[in-house]
Amino acid sequence: MFFNHKLSMILYEFEIKEILESIGLPVEKSCLLYDPIEGTERCLEDLSPPLIVKAQVRGWGRGKAGLVKTANSIDEALKISREFLSRDFRGEKIRYVMVSEKKAVQREMYLSFMVSSLPPGYLLLASKYGGVDVEDLARKPGGLLRIFIDPFEDLRDYMVRRVASYLELPYNHVADMIYSLWKVFRDYNFTLLEINPLALTDQGILALDRKGIIDDDSLGDKKLAGIAQRYYSELDALGRTAVERGFAAVKLDGNIAVIGNGAGLTMATLDAVNDAGGKPGFFLDLGGGAEMERVKEAVKLVLGQSHIDRVLINILGGITRCDEVARGVVEALRETGNRNVKIVVRLSGFMEEEGRRILLDAGIKPYDSLEDAVVEVVK
């Protein structure tokens, strides 16, 4: 999983819900709608208002885009669903809408598993506060619990007990949920599985909102055949190019492209740009161990996007060599002639001194800290 990362796929929420449901995890009752809506609306009859209507998108930020709404009747849910299905999200047509019964929530919490690039392994993150961005949680004193899981070991009972204690929940109320999510994360090769909120209801603990990214190793798995087929059928020319070259790439609305090595790192960098007042316009995850040729192709792909006038490259060099990254950046700029796009590179880790020397020789100032790099790319 760490040493052969080629492609990541952002799943629809309903796809993650189906996976969780298949292993017996408690989830809310829902109905999936798509065009023509008249052929799918009958499932709404099994739901009891009030309802939550959520556009299904491959990405983050749908709430801020007005794509999650409450409906007090089935007719209102249908009206909202038709509106969503007529809209785009970051240039992509909305194809699916999930309508779910709204649950009475006593507490909202946060739980996620993700791949850690440096050090190599996994992270279990938990928070007493749900429904907000994980970056906001990290800034709150005591707002986020981080537990490192060794890649050659399993989730340990003391870790689960630590999460239960931190969340102020009885161990037996939350242990099955944590172990089950860990099993899904590992069995399906997720690089990120996020539950936000993890909700305490009168029916127990429920995973009410789900986000996830799956590693390329799972795309050929028979149990994911339908998900993989749906994904490939939706790819545009850019998406097909990214797949052919082994990248995870998402086009966004802004003008700043972000390239990183690892889905978690790249998304955290996107959020840092956004928090600093910048407008992310492209997400590209190189994965781990990116050699010069691969970096060159990634930078060229980004420079080929007409809406991008700034690029932030954020590399934490564990298995990725910073000197290879630097050579790839320089070679891409040489081959494309750099159409006056501002390039900001932050290198940290293996062979970083050599990487910085290569960039300096090419007239590119390298940055040590992400904060300084973000300030530079946004200003």
N, C-alpha and C positions, 0 to 999 in steps of 0.2 A: 504493500500500500504506500510506503514512503518512498521507495526507490524506483518506481516505474510509473509515476503519475503522468498521464498523457492528456486526459480529458475529464472535465467535470460537468455534470448536468444538474441544473437547478430544477427541482421537482415542483409540480403543482401541489398545493396543499391537499387537494382531494386524493392525490396519489399516495401521499404520506399517510393520510387518514386510513386509506384502504389497507396499507401495510400494517399499521397498528391494529386495525380491526381484525386482520387475518390471524394475529397471534393472541387474540383474546383481550386486548387492552380496552378498557371502557372509553367510548367516545360518544359524542353527541349524535342524535338522529339528524340526518341531512338528506338532501336531494340535489342531484347534479343536473343542471339545465344547460342546453346548448342549442344552436340553430339546427333545424327549425324548432323554435321553442314549443310549438303546439304538439310536437311529438314526444316531448319529455316532461311536460308540466304535470302529468297525472300523479307523479310521486309526491307532489306537494300536499295531496289530500291526506297523507299519513302524518303530516306535521301539525303541531299546535302552536299558533302565535302566542307571544311575539317571536319574530324570526330575525336572524342575522343573515344578511345577503352579502356575499363576498365574491368579488371578481377573482378569477383564478389567473394568476400571472406568474411568469418565471422571473422573479426578482423581488426586491424589497421596496417598500414605500407606497404600497397601494392605499394604506389608510390615509396618508397625507394627500394622496391624489383623489380622495373622495370616493374610493372604490370599495368601501365597507360601510353598509348602512343597515339601520334597523327598520323592520316592517311590522306593522301591527295587524296585518291581515294577509291572507294568501294573495288577494288581488293586488295589494300594494307591493308584495314581494315580486309578483310577476311584472309589474310596471318597472320596478327598479332593475330587475334582471334584463328586461328588454333594452333599457337604457344602457346598461353595462355592456351588453353584447353588441351594441352599435358603436362602442368607443374603442380607442386604441390606448395602450399603455406603453410609453417610451418607444413609439413607432411600431409596436406589435399589436395586431388585432386581438381583442379579447375573445376567446373561443368558448370559455366555460364559466359558469357561475354556480357557486355552491350556496344553497339555502339551508340553514340549520336552525334548530330550535334554540332560542336564547335561554341560557341557564341562569338560575339565581346563584350568583357567586358570592361566597363569604370572604374569600381571600384570593388574591392573585399573586402568583410567584413566577419564578423564571428557572428553567433548567435546560442545559445544553451539553452535548458532547461535540468535540471538534478535534481535528488533527492538529498537532503542534509541530511546527517546523523546527524550532530551536528552543529547547532541546527536542529531538525527535521523540514523538510519543503522542499521547492524547491528553486533552484537558476536559475535565468535568467542571462546569460552571453552574453555580446556583445563586439565586437571590431571593430575599424575602419580598421583593417588590417586582410585580409583573406588569406587563402591558406597556413598558417603556423600553427604549433602545438600550442594548447592553453597554454601549459606550457611556450612556448617562449613569447607569448603575455603577460602572467602574469608578466614576468620579465621586460617588457618594461614600462617605466614611462607613465602612462595614457593609457596603451595598452589594458586594459581589464576593462569593467564595470561590476560590480556584483550587482545584485538586489535580495534580499531575498523575497520570497513569502510565507506567512503564509499558512500552510497546511489546515487550516480551512477557508481560504478566497480564493478569485479568483484573477486572474491577474487584476490589477487596471489600469484605464486609465492614471493616472499620471506616472505609471511605463513605459507604452508604449511611452508616450510623452518624458520621460527622455531618453529612448533608441534612439528615433528619433533625439532628440537634440544632443545627444552624437555622433551619426553617421553622423550628419550634413545633414540630409535628411528631406524633408517636412513630417509632420505627416501623411498626407493622402497618401503618397507614400509607406509607410512601415507598417502602422497600421494593415491593413487587413492581411498581411503576418504574423506578430507577433501573432495576435489573432488566426489565423488559425493554426499555429504551436502549440500554447498553447492548443488548442482544441484537436489536434491529440495527443499531449503528454499526456493529461489527459484521453481522451476517450479510448486510446489503452494501458494505463498503461505503458508508457515508463518510464524507469529509467534514460535514456539519449536519447536526440534527438538533434543532432548536424548538423548544416548547415555550411559548410566550403569549398568553399566560398558561402556566400550570395552575389549575384552579381547584380550590377546595369548595365543593358543593355539598348539598344534602345527600347526594348519591356517592360521595367520596371524592377522591382525587381524579380529575379529568384533564387530559391534554387538549385544550380548547383551541389553540392556534399553533400551527406547525409550519416550520420552514426547514428545508433540507437540500443538501447538495450531495450527489452520489459520485463516487469515483468511477473512472472508466472501466475498471475491472468487472463491474457488475452489469455492464450494458449487454453482454452476451449471455447473462444468466437467464435460464428459461422462465424463472418466476417473475422476471422483469421484462419479458418479451413485449407485452402490451405497452408498457411505459416507454421502452426504447423505441418502438415503432412509432408511437405518437410523437416523440421528441424529434426523430429524424424527418418525419413528414412535415413538421412545422418549420424546419430550417429555411431561412432565406439564403441568398447568395453569400452574404457575410458569414452566416452560421455554418454553411457548408465548407467555406474556406477554412474557418477556424477548426472544424472537425478534421478536415484533411490534414491540417498541420499540427493537430494534437493540442489545441488550446481550448480553454473555457473562455468565451468572449460574449459580452452583452453590451449592446448599444444603448446608451442613455441619452438624456435630453440636453446636457450641457456641452461645454467646450473643452473640458479637461479630461484627458485620458489617464487612467491609472493602470500600470503594469506591476504585478507583484508575483512572488513565488509562493503559492499556497492560497487556497480560497479564503481562509480566515484572515490572513494578513492583508490580502487585496481588498476585502470588504472593509476591514478596519481602516485601511488607508482611504478608501472612498468616503467613509464617514468623517475622517479627520479633515479631508478637503471640504466636505459639505459644512462641517462645524465652523471652519475658518471663513466661510462665506463664498467658497468656490462652487462651481456647478459641474459635477462629474458628467462626462459625456461618453465614457467608454470604460469598460471593465475587462481586463485580460489577465487571466491566471496562467502563468508559465508552468506551474507545477514545480516539482523538485528536480534538482540535477540538470538544470538547463545549460546546454553547451552553447558555444558561440553562434553556430548556425541557427539554432532554435531561437535564440534571443534576437538575432538579426531579422528573422522572418516575422517575429512578433512585433518588433518596432516598425517594420515596413508595413505590416497590416494596419497598425494604428495610424501611421502617417498617411495612409491612403484614405482615411476618413475625412471628408471635406469639412465637417463641422468641428474638427479638433484643431485648436491652435496652441495647446499646451499639453505636455506629457510629463507625468510624474512616475518615475520608475523607483520602486521601493523593494530592495533586495536584502533579505536576511540570509547570509551565506552559511548554511549548514552543510548540506550535500551540494548546494549550488556554489560554484566558484565565482567569486566577484570579478576576477580577471577575465573569465570567459564572458560574463555579462557585459563588462566594459568593452571588450573587443566586438561583441555583437552590436552594441549601441553605435559604436564608431563606424563599423562597416555598414550598418543600415543607413546612417546619415550620409556616408560617402556614396552609396548606390542610389539613394533617392534625391540627393542634392538638398535635402532639408528645406522644405517650402516655408521658411520663416516660422517654423514651429518652435516654441520655447521648450527646451529639454531640461528637466531637473532630475538628477539621479542621486539617490541615497543608497550607499553601500555599507553593509556592516556584516562582518563575519570572515569566513575562510578566504584568504588571498585578497583582503580588502585593500591593503597598501598598494599592491601591484595594480589592482583595479583602479584605484584613484589616480595612480601615476599615468595609466593609459588614458584616462579621461582628461586629465590636466594637459597632457601632450596634445590632445585633440581640441583643446580650448573649451572643455566642459568642466565647470566647477562641481566637484563631488560634495555631498553633504553627509555629515556624520549622524545627525539626528533627524528623525521624521518631522519633528515640529518645525525645524528650520527649513526643511525641504518644502513642507506644505505652505509656509509663509511665502517662500520664494515663488512657488508655482501659482499662488493665488493673486499675488500683488500685481 
